[in-house]
Amino acid sequence: MSLDQATVDQQSAPSLSRNEIYEILSNPRRRYSLHAIKNEDGTTELSDVAEQVAAWENGKSVSEITSKERHLAYSSIQQNHIPKMERAGIITHDSGTIELTEEARDLDVYVDVVPGDSIPWAEYYLGLGAVSLSLVAAVWVGVFPESVPSLAWAGIIAVLFTASAAFHAYQNREMNLGSDGEPPELRDGR
């Protein structure tokens, strides 16, 4: 098969199913590996990934991990996780160099880490919507003084939703695989 034909076949190949994505993301070592690769702009060395994953798993810095910890992570990632992610089309692996594919970019939507001290955003927006509707109803029945224009209340609601959405977008970016620092699931403590 020619290189051009391989490119065409790869582009026309179906995307991963939800079950395949959940299977890939079900293992912490694979999630940590993907996070480490994304931290390096999508291309890095297997040895660097293994060191970083071993450090995260053991709650240490890379310089503090032992050769045994490094070896355990390296062997598992090289023999099990890299081949599985490569078969899924999420990465390519050649002579120790790992590179994310376009397919890997679609995984972020499946990783929604909610910090332990937070409520899910769907519940937050449901509550904000209920408060907004209550405010509109109170303005409509004349609970508030008429000296405050109705448009001011609409402005307050718009500001609340805009500020909430902006913070939500910021938090989601921080909680994605590949954001700076530790993987999102390790940030709340071990």
N, C-alpha and C positions, 0 to 999 in steps of 0.2 A: 504494500500500500504506500502510495506516495505521501510526502509530507503535507501537500495541499489537501489530499483526500482525508487524511487523519484530522486535519483542522476542521474540515467541513463536517465530518462525522462527530467530532467532539462538540461543535457548535449546535448540531441538530439533536444531540443526545438529550433525553428528557431530564428534567430537574429531579432532585431528590424528593422522595415522598416525605410526608410528615413523619411517618414511622421511622424511615431511615435517618432523618434529621434527629429525632428524639433518641434513637439508638446511638448515634454519634455523640450527642451531647450528654448522654446518660452517665458517662464515666468522667469523674473529676480530672483524671490525668489527661484525657483528651481536651477537656475544656481549658485546663491550665496550659496545655501545649498550644492550643489555638490562641490563647491570650498572649502567651510569650511571643509567638510568631507575629501576631498583629502589632505588638509593642515594637517590633523591629521593622515596621513598615511592610510586612508581608513576606520578607525573605530573611532567612537566618540559617545558622548551622545547627544540625541535630545536637551536637555536643553542648551548645549554648542553651538550647531548649531544655535538654535534660538537666543541666545544672540549675536553671531557674526553677523548673518544676520541682526538683528535689529540695531546693531552698524553701519554696512555698509550702510544700507538704510537711516539712520539718520545722517550720516557723523560724527559719534562720536566714541570714544573708548568704549570698552565693559564696563568699569567702569563708564562711563558717561550716559549710557542709563537709562531711567526711567523704573519703573516696568510696566507701561502701554505699552511702546514701546516693551518691552520684551514679555509681554503677547500677544499683537497683532501678533507679529511674531510667537511666539510659537503656538498659536491656529491655525493660518493659515497653518503653516508647518505641524503640527501634524494631522490636520483634512483633509487637501487637498493635499499637496505636497508629503508628505511621502507615503501615500497610492498610489498615482499615480505612483511614482517612483518604489514602491515595486511591483505593478502590472506589470510594464514594465520590471521587473527583473534587475533593475539597482542597487537596494539596498536590503538589508534585514533589518528588524526592529524587535527587540525583547526586550521587557521590557525597552524601552528607549535607547537601544544601536543600533546605525545605522552602518551598514557595507556595503561598496561598493562590488559589485559583479564583475566578469570578464567582464560582459556586459558593465559596466560603463567605462572601459578602452578604449572602442571603440568610445566614445563620443568626444574625443579631436580633432579628425580630422574635426568635424563639427563646432568647435568654432575657427574661425580665426578672431581675433580682430586686426584691423589695427589701430595703433595709429593715432590720428587726424593730426599730423604733418608729416605723412608718406604717400608714395604712395603704392599701392598694389604691392606685390612682382612680380606678373606676368608682370606688366607694367615696373618695374625696369629691370627685366631680358630681356624683349623685347628691351628696350633702350640699355642695355649693349651689347646685341647681335648685334644691329645695329651699335654701335660704333666700335665693334670688326670687323665686316665686312668692315666698312669704312676704318679702319686701314689696314686690309689685302689688300684691293683694292689700297690704297695709296702706300703701300710697293710694290705691284705688278707692278704698273705703274711707279715706281721710283721717287716718290715725296720726299722721305727721302734720305739722303746721303747714299751711298753704304758702308760707313765706319761702319755703324751700321748693324750687321749681322741680317739676316731675322729671325733667331732663337730667337734673343732677343725680337723681336716683338711678337712672339708666346709665349715666356715666360711672357711678360707683360700681354697678354690676359689671360693666364692660372692663373696668380697671381690674376688678377681682379676677375675672376669667382670664384676662390677658396676662396678669402677673402670675397666676397659677400655671397657665400653659407654658410661660417662659421658664419658670422654675422646673416644671415637669420635663421640658425638653433638655434643660441643663442636666438634671439628675439622670435622665435616660442616657445621655452621652457619657456621663461619668460611670454608669453601671454597665456599659457594653463591654464585651470581650475586646481586648486590645486597648482599652483606656489605660492611661498611665498608672503605674503602681501594680499592686497585687490584683489577682482576679477578684471581681466584685463580691463573690461569695465569701471571701476571706477577710473583707474589710471590716465586718462587724465584730470581729474577734473570733477566736477559734473555739 
